[in-house]
Amino acid sequence: MKQDSRLSGVLHVVLHMAEVEGPVTSETMAKAMQTNPVVIRRIMAGLRDAGFVRSEKGYGGGWTIARDLAFITLRDVYGALGEPDLFAMGNRTEAPGCLVEQAVNGALNDAFQDAKALLLDRFNAVTLAELSADFHARMVASGKSVDPEIVHAA
């Protein structure tokens, strides 16, 4: 089963944007993320609708961060993505009248809800500014420099 990596991807893109003065084009971000600019624009649309980024068309245009990263949490970004499913597992629903299936699904529902609540609480506790600070600490430790146009190694 393919994992949904949109949250990770959009966080990655925003942290790169934070390193650049001025607008960043979808093409530049797509190159860095090894994807298509259309994919970037789709991802960014939810962030724009939530007021986290803005876009300007035309020469010199592109995407810019519209809000201080200290006031954007992982939970905020997750919400801007439309709250995709957090877990690949789910309940069996082939025999809804089966009492065994009902018992199993009841137990799993409770566990899934508890896990989701715990994960969303953690998302609420982490800001993009904290992710940026962690990134900078890793850059210093690695001795590398920031270049948002560098294509990431696969």
N, C-alpha and C positions, 0 to 999 in steps of 0.2 A: 504494500500500500504506500502510495506516494505521500510524503509529509507536506503539509502546508507551511511554507517558509516565508509567507508574505510579511509577517510581523518582523521577523529577523531581517528581511530584506529592506523594509521601509526604515527600520531603525538604522541600518547600515548607511542607507542613502542620506538620511537626515544628519548623521554624524559627519559624513563627508561634507555636506553642505555647510555645516558649522565651521569648517576649516577654511572656507573660501570667502573672500570679500566680494560682495556683489552677487548678481544672479548666476545660477548654474543651469546650463541647458539640459534638457532631457537626453540629448545625444551624449553629452559629457558623462552624465550619471550612468547611462546605459553602457558606455564603453568601460567604465570602472567596474560595473556590476556584471559585465559580460552578458548583456541581455539586449532586448530591443527597446528603443525609445518609447514605443507605444505602451510597453509594459510599465515603464517608469511613469508615464503620464497617467495611466490608470491607477497606479498605487498612490500617486501624489494627489489625485482628485479628492479622495476622502480626507486627506490632511488639509487640503485647501478648504473644503466644505466645513471642517471643524475649526478653521481659523489658525492653524499651526504654520501653514506656509502660504505664500501668495505667488502668483505667476504673472509675468508680463510678456506680451507678445512682441514680435518684431526684433529689429537689430538691437543688440545689447540686452535683450530680454532673457527670461529664464525663471527659475524658481529661487525664492529666497525664504528664509525662516522669518515668520511673522510674529513669533512669541518667544520670550526668554525660555531657554531650555530648562531652567530651574522650575518652571511652572507647567511643564508637560511631563506626565508620567507614562510609564509603559501601558497602564490601563487606559489612558486617554488615546494613545495610538491604536491600541487593540480595538477600542470603540470606533475610532475613525475608519478602521478597516472593515467595519460591519460585524464585529465580534464573531470571527470564524470559529468553527469547532475547535476546542482545545485538545480533544482526545480522539484518537483513531478508533478506539473501542466503543462499542455500543451494545444495546440490548438486542436479543433475538426477538423478533416480532412475528414469526411465522404462525404461531398458534396462540393468539391472545386469550383464548378460553382455557388453555392448559394451566392448571393450578401450579404445576412445577415451574413453568415459565413465569408465571406471576410472582412466585416466591423468589426465584432467581433475579428477575428484573427489579423487584422491590429492594432487594439487598444491594444490587449493583447501582440502582438509582441513588440510594443514600450515599454510597461510596463516591460515585461520580460527582454528586452535588457538593460533598465535603471537599473533595480534591479541587473542584472548580473554585469554590469559595476561597480556599487557601491560596491557590495560584493567583486569583484576582486581587486578593489582599496584598500579596507580594508585588504584583504589578503596580498597585497603588503606591507602594512604598519606594519605588525606584523612579527617579527623574532622569530625563535625558541629559541634564547637566552632570549627574553622577556617572552616567555612561561615558560622557565626554571626558570627564576627569580620569576615569579608569583607562580610557584610550590613550590619553596624554601620558599617563604614568607608564603604560606599556611602551609607548614610543620612546620615552626617555631611557627606559631600561634596555630597549633593543638597540639604541643608537641610530635608529632610522629617522628619516625626515618625512614630513607629510607632503604627499603629492596626490591630490584627488583625481588626477588623470591617469595614474598608474593602473594598469590592468592587474587585477588580483590573480595570483597563481591559483590554479585549480587544485 
